[in-house]
Amino acid sequence: MRATAHPGLGVELWRGVTPARLPVIVVPRRGAQRCSAAVAVAYGSVDNEFVTPDGRTVRVPDGIAHFLEHKLFETPDGPVSDRFAALGAMDNAATWHTGTAYYFTTAGSFEPCLDLLLEFVQTPRFSQAGVERERDIIIQEIKMGEDDPRQRGYYDLLGAMYHRHPVRLEIAGTAASVAAITVDQLKLCYETFYRPGNMLLLASGDIDPEAVYQQVAARVRPAPGTPRRLLPDEPAGNAQTHHARGMSVAQPLFHLGFKDAAPASGPGDLLSRETLDAILGEAVFGRLSPLYEELYESGLVDASFGATSIVERGFGWTAVSGRSDTPQGVAERIRARLSELSADGIDPGLLEDVRNKLRGEVVLSLDDLAGLTWEILDRALRGIDFFDYPTALAAANQAQVNQRLRTHLAGSSPALAVINPR
């Protein structure tokens, strides 16, 4: 294990790679009341077409990464969550567009919890009866999501922005795609992606990094080989400029999306764009921005208004969402403000206020071990060191921020997805 100190944040990051090629990251936090650990796999909902390590080209039903997440919690000794609870720990998992993670948080019993985490992630069970049982649960989950206006608006926006890229598809799949998933396909996807070289382990808390590394190294089984993802060429521009549907909402809910014209390449580009997008999200749309004050004071939006950005290899966007009686009017005002900012640039004083706000959020995140685990893990899967973010934040200058504003926000036509009252 090798330690890297980040004195400005008062934290160390320890890294190592086990003989089985599993990267291990440990963030010791002396005196912390709880410990957390997660195993992450670089395998998400967009990975529905790939080349296996032995050279086969495969296309699988949508939602299979999420299905696998559910299946791994089944063990001969009962649900994994019951076993974690018996150790005094809370566990959970998540699948997103590019990854899947399994994690626990505990105030004690860290070593047995870590053993259990490594055991169930490395020991899948794919009985036909178990798969059918889980299939019914997932289909019910999908149907519940169909009644969630915010979730529907999110996927409507992705469908409006993207022509072909599988990021436009729902992470859990559809009832039809889940019904088509077979036991053999689940086994194949597990064997293809759940390999130490395509995974990582992250632990944080009042723990000894060397002891964690040795425990992990002794329990991770080797599985050489690397999958290769196959993704379609995505055309520039939006698939459609406007999408609307009716649902049971009291007020229209809108999502305005700015699709990245040229996706990021390597880790350095990813970190730079993530940093600049975080600054722009606050400076243009955040509570400190003149645009937010104007929209809020005029009653065009409420406190639900805000922006989020996604920066991944192969795709990215900034989405502005909220509730408004006049979504089209809000979209027009945003476009007008972006045009003004494209000509005038971001106010230097506002930029410094935003930088201080974001730097403060990083410092506060160090006291939230579960949240910190996710922050580090999400970036590590993309090849980014979370603790490089404050440095990038300090280094981002006025010219870079304004250039990103012009090329990403002001330089593209956004797509608008609206959920109207039925």
Phi, psi and chi 1 to 4 in degrees:
 res  aa     phi    psi   chi1   chi2   chi3   chi4
   1 MET       -  144.1  -67.9  -74.1  -79.9      -
   2 ARG  -125.1  133.2  177.9  175.5   56.9   85.8
   3 ALA   -99.5  139.5      -      -      -      -
   4 THR  -122.2  122.1  -56.6      -      -      -
   5 ALA   -89.6  142.3      -      -      -      -
   6 HIS  -123.9   78.0  -62.1  -87.8      -      -
   7 PRO   -59.2  -31.6   20.2  -31.9      -      -
   8 GLY   -62.8  -25.5      -      -      -      -
   9 LEU  -106.1   -6.7  -62.8  172.5      -      -
  10 GLY    66.6   40.5      -      -      -      -
  11 VAL  -143.6  153.0   69.4      -      -      -
  12 GLU  -117.1  149.9  -77.0 -175.5  -27.4      -
  13 LEU  -124.2  122.8 -163.4   72.9      -      -
  14 TRP  -104.9  135.0  -70.8   68.2      -      -
  15 ARG  -130.5  147.3  -69.3 -172.8 -177.6   84.7
  16 GLY  -160.8  166.5      -      -      -      -
  17 VAL  -129.2  125.8  179.8      -      -      -
  18 THR   -72.2  163.9   70.6      -      -      -
  19 PRO   -56.5  -25.8  -27.4   35.8      -      -
  20 ALA   -82.6    2.5      -      -      -      -
  21 ARG    80.3   22.0  -65.3 -177.5   54.1 -136.4
  22 LEU   -89.1  118.9  176.0   71.8      -      -
  23 PRO   -67.6  137.2  -19.7   32.9      -      -
  24 VAL  -123.3  129.0  177.3      -      -      -
  25 ILE  -123.3  129.5  -57.1  172.4      -      -
  26 VAL  -128.1  132.2 -179.9      -      -      -
  27 VAL  -117.0   95.0 -174.5      -      -      -
  28 PRO   -72.3  132.8   22.4  -27.5      -      -
  29 ARG  -129.1   91.0  -58.6  -65.3  -71.4  157.4
  30 ARG   -59.2  133.8  -54.4  -54.3  175.2 -158.4
  31 GLY    84.0   -2.4      -      -      -      -
  32 ALA   -64.0  140.7      -      -      -      -
  33 GLN   -79.7  -20.9  -61.1  -60.1  -53.3      -
  34 ARG  -131.3  158.4  -55.4 -176.2   70.8   80.0
  35 CYS  -123.3  152.1  -58.4      -      -      -
  36 SER  -140.6  147.8 -178.7      -      -      -
  37 ALA  -147.8  149.6      -      -      -      -
  38 ALA  -144.3  144.2      -      -      -      -
  39 VAL  -110.2  125.2  169.1      -      -      -
  40 ALA  -117.0  145.2      -      -      -      -
  41 VAL  -121.9  131.9 -170.6      -      -      -
  42 ALA   -78.2   70.9      -      -      -      -
  43 TYR  -154.5  113.0  174.8   48.4      -      -
  44 GLY  -135.5 -163.8      -      -      -      -
  45 SER   -68.0  -23.7   64.0      -      -      -
  46 VAL   -77.6  -11.4  -57.8      -      -      -
  47 ASP   -89.2   60.1  -60.2  -45.7      -      -
  48 ASN  -100.1    0.7   52.7   18.6      -      -
  49 GLU  -141.5  129.7 -169.9  168.5    3.9      -
  50 PHE  -160.8  169.0   51.4   87.8      -      -
  51 VAL  -110.7  123.9  178.3      -      -      -
  52 THR   -70.4  162.1   63.5      -      -      -
  53 PRO   -57.8  -23.5  -30.5   38.3      -      -
  54 ASP   -94.0    9.5   61.3    4.0      -      -
  55 GLY    97.5    5.4      -      -      -      -
  56 ARG   -85.4  138.0  -73.5  177.7  -68.9  161.2
  57 THR   -92.7  127.7  -61.2      -      -      -
  58 VAL  -131.9  141.0  177.2      -      -      -
  59 ARG  -123.0  125.2  174.6   70.2  167.7   87.9
  60 VAL  -119.2  162.3  -66.1      -      -      -
  61 PRO   -63.5  150.2  -22.1   33.7      -      -
  62 ASP   -63.2  143.4  -57.4  -32.2      -      -
  63 GLY    93.1    4.0      -      -      -      -
  64 ILE   -74.0  -30.8 -158.8  164.9      -      -
  65 ALA   -63.2  -41.4      -      -      -      -
  66 HIS   -67.0  -38.2  175.2 -103.0      -      -
  67 PHE   -60.8  -43.7 -156.7  128.2      -      -
  68 LEU   -60.8  -40.9  -96.6  178.6      -      -
  69 GLU   -55.0  -46.2  175.3 -144.0  -52.0      -
  70 HIS   -62.7  -44.0  -84.9 -118.3      -      -
  71 LYS   -66.3  -32.4  -81.9  -57.9  -60.7  164.3
  72 LEU   -67.4  -16.9  -70.7 -168.6      -      -
  73 PHE   -78.5   -5.2  -81.5   84.8      -      -
  74 GLU   -90.7  123.8 -179.7 -177.7  -42.3      -
  75 THR  -132.2  160.5   77.0      -      -      -
  76 PRO   -60.5  -23.0  -21.8   32.9      -      -
  77 ASP   -93.6   14.8  -59.5  -38.3      -      -
  78 GLY   104.8  178.2      -      -      -      -
  79 PRO   -58.6  139.0  -22.5   33.1      -      -
  80 VAL   -57.1  -37.4  166.0      -      -      -
  81 SER   -59.8  -34.4  -63.9      -      -      -
  82 ASP   -66.5  -36.6  -68.9  -11.1      -      -
  83 ARG   -71.7  -37.5  -63.1  173.0   63.5 -172.7
  84 PHE   -65.8  -41.5  -86.0  113.0      -      -
  85 ALA   -60.4  -37.8      -      -      -      -
  86 ALA   -64.5  -23.4      -      -      -      -
  87 LEU   -93.4    3.4  -67.9  168.8      -      -
  88 GLY    79.1   27.0      -      -      -      -
  89 ALA  -119.3  156.6      -      -      -      -
  90 MET  -108.4  136.9  -63.8  176.5   61.5      -
  91 ASP  -129.7  162.0   70.1  -64.7      -      -
  92 ASN  -168.2  179.8 -148.0  -30.8      -      -
  93 ALA  -152.9  164.4      -      -      -      -
  94 ALA  -153.9  145.9      -      -      -      -
  95 THR  -120.5  135.6  -58.1      -      -      -
  96 TRP  -130.3 -165.8   59.7   98.4      -      -
  97 HIS   -62.8  -35.5  -64.4  -61.7      -      -
  98 THR  -122.7    4.9   57.1      -      -      -
  99 GLY  -160.2  168.5      -      -      -      -
 100 THR  -137.0  140.2  -52.9      -      -      -
 101 ALA  -139.5  146.8      -      -      -      -
 102 TYR  -126.0  134.3  -52.5   85.4      -      -
 103 TYR  -151.4  164.2   59.6   98.6      -      -
 104 PHE  -143.4  158.9   70.5   83.3      -      -
 105 THR  -133.8  136.1  -57.4      -      -      -
 106 THR  -148.6  153.1 -178.7      -      -      -
 107 ALA   -92.1   -7.7      -      -      -      -
 108 GLY  -163.6 -179.0      -      -      -      -
 109 SER    57.6   38.5  -54.0      -      -      -
 110 PHE   -62.5  -45.5  176.7   78.6      -      -
 111 GLU   -62.8  -49.0  -69.9   80.6    5.7      -
 112 PRO   -64.6  -32.3   14.8  -26.9      -      -
 113 CYS   -66.1  -40.7  -74.4      -      -      -
 114 LEU   -64.9  -40.0 -177.1   56.7      -      -
 115 ASP   -59.2  -44.0  -83.6  -13.3      -      -
 116 LEU   -65.1  -41.5  177.8   54.8      -      -
 117 LEU   -58.5  -48.1  177.7   67.6      -      -
 118 LEU   -67.5  -33.9  -66.3  169.1      -      -
 119 GLU   -65.9  -51.4  173.3 -158.7  -36.8      -
 120 PHE   -75.6  -28.5   88.1   82.7      -      -
 121 VAL   -71.1  -27.0  170.4      -      -      -
 122 GLN   -96.5    1.7  -66.7 -175.0   95.1      -
 123 THR  -131.7   77.1  -44.1      -      -      -
 124 PRO   -75.0  151.1   30.0  -35.3      -      -
 125 ARG  -125.3  124.1  -80.7   97.0  177.3  169.6
 126 PHE  -126.0   55.7  -62.8  120.3      -      -
 127 SER   -73.3  151.3   67.4      -      -      -
 128 GLN   -62.0  -41.0 -173.6   64.1   47.3      -
 129 ALA   -64.8  -41.4      -      -      -      -
 130 GLY   -66.4  -38.2      -      -      -      -
 131 VAL   -65.9  -42.1  168.2      -      -      -
 132 GLU   -64.6  -39.9  -66.2  -58.5  -27.8      -
 133 ARG   -63.7  -44.4 -176.7  168.0   55.8 -110.3
 134 GLU   -69.6  -32.4 -153.5   60.7   48.6      -
 135 ARG   -59.2  -44.7 -169.1 -166.9  -44.3  -82.3
 136 ASP   -62.9  -39.7  -68.2  -19.9      -      -
 137 ILE   -64.5  -44.2  -66.9  170.7      -      -
 138 ILE   -67.7  -39.9  -66.9  171.7      -      -
 139 ILE   -63.1  -38.2  -71.1  174.9      -      -
 140 GLN   -65.0  -38.6  -71.6  -57.9  -46.4      -
 141 GLU   -62.2  -41.8 -177.8 -179.5  -53.1      -
 142 ILE   -63.0  -43.3  -69.7  170.3      -      -
 143 LYS   -65.1  -36.2  -70.4  179.0  178.0  177.6
 144 MET   -64.6  -39.4  -70.6  174.0   61.8      -
 145 GLY   -64.9  -28.2      -      -      -      -
 146 GLU   -65.8  -18.8  -68.6  172.6   -9.5      -
 147 ASP   -97.3    3.7  -64.7  -33.2      -      -
 148 ASP   -94.8  108.5 -177.3  -21.7      -      -
 149 PRO   -58.8  -39.7  -23.1   33.9      -      -
 150 ARG   -67.6  -40.3 -170.3  163.1  -70.1  -81.9
 151 GLN   -66.0  -42.1 -177.7  172.7  -43.6      -
 152 ARG   -62.9  -41.2  -70.3  -89.2   51.1   78.4
 153 GLY   -63.4  -38.0      -      -      -      -
 154 TYR   -61.0  -49.4  173.3   75.6      -      -
 155 TYR   -73.0  -30.7  -75.4  113.4      -      -
 156 ASP   -61.2  -39.9  -75.1  -11.7      -      -
 157 LEU   -64.9  -45.5  176.9   63.7      -      -
 158 LEU   -61.4  -40.5  -65.3 -174.9      -      -
 159 GLY   -65.2  -30.9      -      -      -      -
 160 ALA   -75.8  -34.5      -      -      -      -
 161 MET   -79.7  -41.5  -72.0 -167.4  -65.2      -
 162 TYR  -104.5  133.5  -73.3   89.8      -      -
 163 HIS   -80.9  -52.1  -60.5 -107.1      -      -
 164 ARG  -126.9  -28.2  -58.0  174.1 -169.9  152.3
 165 HIS   -59.3  134.0 -162.5  -68.9      -      -
 166 PRO   -65.5   -5.3   19.6  -31.3      -      -
 167 VAL   -62.4  -19.9   73.9      -      -      -
 168 ARG   -72.7  -13.6   69.7 -164.2  -56.8  -84.1
 169 LEU   -90.9  153.3  -54.3  171.2      -      -
 170 GLU   -68.7  138.6  -59.1 -158.2   26.8      -
 171 ILE   -58.2  -41.7  -70.0  171.1      -      -
 172 ALA   -81.2   -5.7      -      -      -      -
 173 GLY    82.6 -166.7      -      -      -      -
 174 THR  -114.3  168.2   63.4      -      -      -
 175 ALA   -57.2  -38.8      -      -      -      -
 176 ALA   -68.9  -43.0      -      -      -      -
 177 SER   -69.0  -38.0   69.4      -      -      -
 178 VAL   -66.4  -36.3  169.4      -      -      -
 179 ALA   -64.0  -23.3      -      -      -      -
 180 ALA   -90.1   -7.8      -      -      -      -
 181 ILE   -72.4  132.8  -67.2  172.4      -      -
 182 THR  -109.9  164.4   68.1      -      -      -
 183 VAL   -60.5  -43.5  171.1      -      -      -
 184 ASP   -63.2  -37.1  -72.4  -17.5      -      -
 185 GLN   -67.4  -39.7  -71.8  169.3  -25.9      -
 186 LEU   -61.7  -44.2  -72.7  165.3      -      -
 187 LYS   -61.3  -44.6  -71.3  179.1  179.5  177.1
 188 LEU   -62.6  -44.4  174.7   63.7      -      -
 189 CYS   -65.8  -39.9  -69.8      -      -      -
 190 TYR   -62.0  -49.0  179.7   87.1      -      -
 191 GLU   -65.9  -28.2  -68.3  164.6   -1.1      -
 192 THR   -77.5  -45.8  -61.9      -      -      -
 193 PHE  -102.1  -28.9  -70.7   97.5      -      -
 194 TYR   -85.3   66.8  -79.2   65.2      -      -
 195 ARG  -119.8  142.3  -64.0  167.9  178.3  -95.3
 196 PRO   -51.9  -36.4  -28.7   36.0      -      -
 197 GLY   -70.3  -12.8      -      -      -      -
 198 ASN  -110.7   17.0 -165.4   50.8      -      -
 199 MET  -133.6  174.4  -57.5  164.4   67.2      -
 200 LEU  -154.7  158.1   65.5   86.2      -      -
 201 LEU  -121.5  135.3 -177.1  134.9      -      -
 202 LEU  -128.8  132.2  172.2   66.4      -      -
 203 ALA  -132.9  145.5      -      -      -      -
 204 SER  -145.3  153.3   56.7      -      -      -
 205 GLY   133.1 -167.7      -      -      -      -
 206 ASP   -82.4   75.2 -165.4  -10.5      -      -
 207 ILE  -135.0  158.4   48.3 -179.5      -      -
 208 ASP   -91.5  115.7  176.9   10.1      -      -
 209 PRO   -56.8  -42.4  -25.9   34.7      -      -
 210 GLU   -65.6  -38.7  -72.6  -69.0   -9.4      -
 211 ALA   -66.5  -40.7      -      -      -      -
 212 VAL   -62.2  -46.1  172.0      -      -      -
 213 TYR   -59.1  -46.5  173.8   82.2      -      -
 214 GLN   -63.1  -40.1  -66.2  -60.8  -28.0      -
 215 GLN   -63.2  -43.6 -177.7  179.6   -5.2      -
 216 VAL   -68.8  -46.0  173.4      -      -      -
 217 ALA   -58.8  -33.8      -      -      -      -
 218 ALA   -75.7  -16.2      -      -      -      -
 219 ARG  -116.3   -6.3  -72.7  160.4  177.0   78.5
 220 VAL   -93.1  125.6  175.3      -      -      -
 221 ARG   -88.4  138.3  -61.4 -174.5  -70.2  -87.4
 222 PRO   -70.5  146.7   24.6  -32.4      -      -
 223 ALA  -154.2   85.9      -      -      -      -
 224 PRO   -67.6  163.6   24.0  -32.5      -      -
 225 GLY   110.1  152.7      -      -      -      -
 226 THR  -134.6  131.4  -55.1      -      -      -
 227 PRO   -73.8  158.0   28.2  -34.3      -      -
 228 ARG  -123.4  121.9  179.8  163.1   62.5   88.8
 229 ARG   -80.8  145.3  -65.7  155.7  178.8   81.9
 230 LEU  -118.1  115.8  -61.2  175.9      -      -
 231 LEU  -123.9  142.2  -65.5  168.1      -      -
 232 PRO   -72.4  156.4   28.5  -34.9      -      -
 233 ASP   -69.2  128.0  -68.1  -29.5      -      -
 234 GLU   -98.5  121.3  172.5   62.6   28.5      -
 235 PRO   -63.2  153.7  -19.0   31.1      -      -
 236 ALA   -70.5  157.6      -      -      -      -
 237 GLY    81.2  173.3      -      -      -      -
 238 ASN   -87.0  152.9  -62.7  -48.3      -      -
 239 ALA   -68.7  -35.7      -      -      -      -
 240 GLN  -154.0  155.6   57.8 -173.9  119.0      -
 241 THR   -90.0  -21.6   58.1      -      -      -
 242 HIS  -148.2  135.8 -174.3  -89.1      -      -
 243 HIS  -136.5  136.3 -176.9  -75.1      -      -
 244 ALA  -139.7  147.5      -      -      -      -
 245 ARG  -149.5  159.5   74.2  163.7   73.2 -143.2
 246 GLY  -101.4  139.2      -      -      -      -
 247 MET  -146.9  176.4  -66.4 -173.2   70.8      -
 248 SER   -81.0   79.4  -63.9      -      -      -
 249 VAL  -127.5  150.8  -66.8      -      -      -
 250 ALA   -81.7  -24.4      -      -      -      -
 251 GLN  -144.7  146.4 -171.8  178.7   23.2      -
 252 PRO   -55.8  139.9  -27.7   36.0      -      -
 253 LEU  -115.2  127.1  172.1   67.1      -      -
 254 PHE  -122.1  152.0   69.9   89.0      -      -
 255 HIS  -132.0  120.6  -69.5   75.8      -      -
 256 LEU  -111.2  117.9 -173.9   69.3      -      -
 257 GLY  -114.6  134.0      -      -      -      -
 258 PHE  -109.6  104.4  -62.0   82.0      -      -
 259 LYS   -76.7  134.9  178.4 -177.6  175.1 -177.1
 260 ASP   -68.5  123.5 -130.2  -26.0      -      -
 261 ALA   -68.4  -41.1      -      -      -      -
 262 ALA  -124.7  105.5      -      -      -      -
 263 PRO   -57.5  152.8  -22.9   33.3      -      -
 264 ALA   -65.4  155.6      -      -      -      -
 265 SER  -103.1  -88.7   50.6      -      -      -
 266 GLY   -94.0 -179.1      -      -      -      -
 267 PRO   -56.4  -38.9  -26.1   34.9      -      -
 268 GLY   -63.5  -40.7      -      -      -      -
 269 ASP   -67.8  -40.4 -167.3   15.7      -      -
 270 LEU   -60.7  -46.4  -73.1  164.5      -      -
 271 LEU   -64.1  -42.4  175.6   60.6      -      -
 272 SER   -62.3  -46.7  174.3      -      -      -
 273 ARG   -67.0  -40.2  -67.9 -166.4 -169.3 -165.0
 274 GLU   -60.7  -41.8 -178.8  176.1  -56.2      -
 275 THR   -65.5  -48.6  -55.4      -      -      -
 276 LEU   -65.4  -37.4  -65.2  173.8      -      -
 277 ASP   -68.3  -35.0  -72.8   -6.4      -      -
 278 ALA   -63.7  -42.6      -      -      -      -
 279 ILE   -63.4  -47.0  -68.1  171.1      -      -
 280 LEU   -65.7  -36.3  -73.5  172.0      -      -
 281 GLY   -58.2  -38.8      -      -      -      -
 282 GLU   -80.7  -43.4  -70.5  -69.7  -19.2      -
 283 ALA   -71.1  -31.8      -      -      -      -
 284 VAL   -96.5  -40.1  179.1      -      -      -
 285 PHE  -118.4  -11.6  -52.8  109.3      -      -
 286 GLY   -77.0  179.6      -      -      -      -
 287 ARG   -63.3  -22.0  -62.5  -64.7 -171.6  -93.9
 288 LEU   -85.4   -8.1  -61.1  176.5      -      -
 289 SER   -85.0  145.7   70.9      -      -      -
 290 PRO   -60.8  -33.2  -24.8   34.1      -      -
 291 LEU   -62.9  -45.4  174.9   63.2      -      -
 292 TYR   -62.0  -44.0  174.4   78.2      -      -
 293 GLU   -60.8  -42.5 -177.4  177.9   -2.1      -
 294 GLU   -65.2  -47.1  174.4 -168.0  -31.4      -
 295 LEU   -66.3  -39.8  -67.0  173.7      -      -
 296 TYR   -70.9  -46.1 -174.0   80.5      -      -
 297 GLU   -65.3  -30.2  -68.4  -63.0  -32.1      -
 298 SER   -84.5   -3.1   63.0      -      -      -
 299 GLY    79.9   10.7      -      -      -      -
 300 LEU   -74.6  -28.9  -73.7  172.4      -      -
 301 VAL  -136.9  166.4  -58.7      -      -      -
 302 ASP  -117.2 -165.4   58.8   18.5      -      -
 303 ALA   -68.5   -8.0      -      -      -      -
 304 SER   -75.0  -11.7   65.1      -      -      -
 305 PHE   -67.0  134.5 -179.1   82.5      -      -
 306 GLY  -178.9  174.2      -      -      -      -
 307 ALA  -129.1  146.7      -      -      -      -
 308 THR  -133.8  151.0   57.4      -      -      -
 309 SER  -126.8  143.0  -67.4      -      -      -
 310 ILE  -119.1  129.0  -62.9  -67.6      -      -
 311 VAL  -129.8  109.2 -179.0      -      -      -
 312 GLU  -131.5  164.0  -68.6  -82.1    0.6      -
 313 ARG   -66.1  121.6  -76.3 -171.2  177.7   88.7
 314 GLY    96.4  -16.6      -      -      -      -
 315 PHE  -161.4  162.7   62.4   89.7      -      -
 316 GLY  -179.1  155.9      -      -      -      -
 317 TRP  -164.0  163.4   66.9   81.2      -      -
 318 THR  -117.8  130.9  -67.0      -      -      -
 319 ALA  -120.9  130.9      -      -      -      -
 320 VAL  -109.4  127.4 -174.2      -      -      -
 321 SER  -137.9  164.3   62.3      -      -      -
 322 GLY   164.8 -171.5      -      -      -      -
 323 ARG  -109.9  140.3  -68.3 -175.6  -65.3  -94.9
 324 SER  -162.8  144.7  175.9      -      -      -
 325 ASP   -73.1  -17.6  -68.9  -33.7      -      -
 326 THR  -132.5   72.2   56.0      -      -      -
 327 PRO   -56.4  -40.7  -24.1   34.4      -      -
 328 GLN   -63.9  -37.9 -168.3   66.2   49.6      -
 329 GLY   -65.2  -39.5      -      -      -      -
 330 VAL   -64.1  -44.2  172.3      -      -      -
 331 ALA   -60.3  -41.6      -      -      -      -
 332 GLU   -66.0  -39.4  -69.6  171.2    0.9      -
 333 ARG   -67.3  -37.1 -174.0   64.4 -162.6   97.8
 334 ILE   -64.4  -45.2  -72.1  172.6      -      -
 335 ARG   -63.1  -39.0  -75.8 -165.0  -70.6  -93.5
 336 ALA   -64.6  -42.5      -      -      -      -
 337 ARG   -64.9  -39.3  179.1   58.6  179.1  160.7
 338 LEU   -64.3  -37.0  -70.5  173.2      -      -
 339 SER   -63.7  -41.7  178.7      -      -      -
 340 GLU   -63.0  -45.1  -65.1  166.3    4.6      -
 341 LEU   -68.4  -32.2  -70.9  171.7      -      -
 342 SER   -61.6  -35.7  179.9      -      -      -
 343 ALA   -81.5  -41.1      -      -      -      -
 344 ASP   -95.3  -26.7  -58.5  -23.1      -      -
 345 GLY    85.1  165.2      -      -      -      -
 346 ILE   -75.1  137.0  -58.8  -67.9      -      -
 347 ASP   -60.4  127.7  176.8   77.7      -      -
 348 PRO   -57.6  -38.4  -23.6   33.9      -      -
 349 GLY   -65.2  -41.9      -      -      -      -
 350 LEU   -63.7  -40.2  175.1   59.4      -      -
 351 LEU   -58.9  -42.0  175.5   58.6      -      -
 352 GLU   -69.2  -38.4 -162.0   54.1   40.5      -
 353 ASP   -61.8  -42.3  -71.1  -17.3      -      -
 354 VAL   -65.1  -43.4  165.4      -      -      -
 355 ARG   -58.9  -43.6 -157.5 -165.4  -52.7  -88.4
 356 ASN   -65.3  -39.1  -70.0  -26.8      -      -
 357 LYS   -62.4  -46.7  179.4  178.7 -174.7  -66.3
 358 LEU   -67.7  -36.6  -66.3  173.4      -      -
 359 ARG   -64.9  -38.8 -171.5 -176.6  -63.2  119.1
 360 GLY   -65.1  -35.9      -      -      -      -
 361 GLU   -65.1  -35.5  -70.8  173.9   -4.8      -
 362 VAL   -63.7  -45.7  172.2      -      -      -
 363 VAL   -61.5  -44.3  173.8      -      -      -
 364 LEU   -63.3  -33.0  -72.2  174.8      -      -
 365 SER   -65.7  -21.4   72.6      -      -      -
 366 LEU   -67.6  -19.7  -59.5  178.1      -      -
 367 ASP   -93.3   -2.5  -65.9  -34.2      -      -
 368 ASP  -112.0   91.3  174.4   13.8      -      -
 369 LEU   -61.5  -42.0  -78.5 -175.8      -      -
 370 ALA   -63.3  -45.9      -      -      -      -
 371 GLY   -65.6  -39.4      -      -      -      -
 372 LEU   -62.6  -40.7  179.5   63.2      -      -
 373 THR   -56.6  -45.2  -62.9      -      -      -
 374 TRP   -67.7  -40.7  -82.8  106.0      -      -
 375 GLU   -59.6  -45.6  -67.0  -79.7    1.9      -
 376 ILE   -70.3  -43.8  -61.4  172.8      -      -
 377 LEU   -63.2  -47.3  178.1  150.7      -      -
 378 ASP   -57.4  -43.2  173.7   57.6      -      -
 379 ARG   -74.3  -37.4  -70.7  170.0  173.2   83.0
 380 ALA   -60.6  -36.3      -      -      -      -
 381 LEU   -64.3  -23.5  -79.9 -177.2      -      -
 382 ARG   -98.5    8.4  -67.9  179.0  -77.5  148.6
 383 GLY    81.3   16.3      -      -      -      -
 384 ILE  -107.3  138.8  -59.8  172.5      -      -
 385 ASP   -88.9  118.6 -176.3  -20.3      -      -
 386 PHE   -54.1  -35.6  168.8   70.5      -      -
 387 PHE   -80.1   -1.7  -66.3  104.8      -      -
 388 ASP   -82.7  -14.8  -74.4  -17.5      -      -
 389 TYR   -62.4  -46.5  173.1   60.2      -      -
 390 PRO   -59.8  -35.7  -23.9   34.7      -      -
 391 THR   -65.7  -44.4  -56.6      -      -      -
 392 ALA   -64.0  -35.2      -      -      -      -
 393 LEU   -64.5  -42.8 -164.5   59.0      -      -
 394 ALA   -69.5  -30.9      -      -      -      -
 395 ALA   -83.9  -19.6      -      -      -      -
 396 ALA   -63.6  120.9      -      -      -      -
 397 ASN  -104.0  174.0   60.3   43.4      -      -
 398 GLN   -57.6  -43.2 -173.5   86.1    8.9      -
 399 ALA   -64.6  -40.8      -      -      -      -
 400 GLN   -66.7  -42.8  -68.7  169.9  -34.9      -
 401 VAL   -61.7  -46.5  172.4      -      -      -
 402 ASN   -67.3  -35.0  -71.9  -31.0      -      -
 403 GLN   -65.7  -42.5  177.8   65.4   15.2      -
 404 ARG   -64.8  -39.3  179.0   62.9  174.2  163.5
 405 LEU   -57.3  -45.7  166.4   70.8      -      -
 406 ARG   -71.8  -38.8  -65.4 -176.6 -176.7  108.7
 407 THR   -82.5  -33.6   56.8      -      -      -
 408 HIS   -96.3  -48.4  175.7   45.2      -      -
 409 LEU   -94.1  -59.1  -62.6  178.0      -      -
 410 ALA   -74.5  -21.5      -      -      -      -
 411 GLY   -91.2    7.7      -      -      -      -
 412 SER  -133.7  157.3   63.0      -      -      -
 413 SER   -92.0  119.7  -63.6      -      -      -
 414 PRO   -75.1  158.1   27.9  -33.9      -      -
 415 ALA  -101.6  142.3      -      -      -      -
 416 LEU  -118.5  123.6  177.7   63.1      -      -
 417 ALA  -116.0  129.0      -      -      -      -
 418 VAL  -127.9  133.3  179.7      -      -      -
 419 ILE  -101.7  112.6  -55.9  -64.9      -      -
 420 ASN   -96.9  153.0  -73.4  -50.9      -      -
 421 PRO   -58.0  134.1  -24.1   34.1      -      -
 422 ARG   -71.2      - -178.0  175.1  -70.5  151.4
